[in-house]
Amino acid sequence: MSPVCSRLAFMLEKRLAMAMTVELPALEQADTMAPHARSERLRRLARPALGLLLPVGLALAWEIIVRLGLSSGRLVPPPTKLFATIVELARSGELARHIMATLTRVVAGFGLGVISGTVLGAISGYWGLARRLLDPTVQALRAIPSIAWVPLFILWLGIFETSKIALIAVGVFFPVYLGVMGAILSVDRKIVEVGRTFRLSGPAMIRRILLPAVLPAYVVALRVGLGLGWMFVVAAEFMGASEGLGYLLIDGQQLGKPAQILAAIVIFAILGKTTDWLIELGAAPLLRWQDAFGRRGGAA
């Protein structure tokens, strides 16, 4: 073999050896990352199931207590009777009608409360003069009990849907207003000074500095407002409603049907948790930049 051919063969063997030394760690890293990805996927799927352990466990325990004769289950029916009541309402078509009526009221009231609370909260948080003018009145109105609004809204808006939606909007408005205003006021002054140093305009300051800083607290305010919206819809449906989950509660009380009352409460809980999860799911892509303790699963 000529010296040139032997030198080429030596260089080829050297490059192959270097490629193998580079690829082997990459392959080992890929092999270690694959089980980690699978375990992370399983952990993500197991989190919702973990949240069901407590309610399902309590339901099974109460079912066993009633089956063993330790309780009659008359005032607090067992889960099997609740399920039978829900199935009966679903077959008759009443359940879908009541759920749609309540959902429509909550969505309409939630939308109005969020819009008004966001706008006024942003104005009060960003503009000091507006805060001094608006905030004392809003704080005074916030102290009024929800039931106190019922006769006034009936007198002003009548007994039909408008008064019910207005009452739900009032319940949603206050936490959203406080959340937005408090989040704006708690923005770090040094971040705002950096924006002023770079001579950002008002809209640019809001878009690039205030909005990302306010967004986590705003999502929390939306979730709190939604929870109050579900609470206020019950008071709203006490105002002469002929359909809705609140009507099921009143009907069950008047006819002495504890299973129907508890079935309506369970459906309220399911709908409330589902809508809260939808807000959390919709906000998750906007909060991926957070490197917070809770996003690491709360592990120390």
Secondary structure, DSSP 4 states (H G I P E B T S, - for coil): --HHHHHHHHHHHHHHHHHHHHHHHHHHHHHHHHHHHHHHHHHHHHHHHHHTHHHHHHHHHHHHHHHTTS---SSS--HHHHHHHHHHHHHHTHHHHHHHHHHHHHHHHHHHHHHHHHHHHHHHHH-HHHHHHHHHHHHHHHTS-HHHHHHHHHHHH-SSHHHHHHHHHHHHHHHHHHHHHHHHHTS-HHHHHHHHHTT--HHHHIIIIIHHHHHHHHHHHHHHHHHHHHHHHHHHHTTT-SSSHHHHHHHHHHTT-HHHHHHHHHHHHHHHHHHHHHHHHHHGGGGTT---SGGGTT--
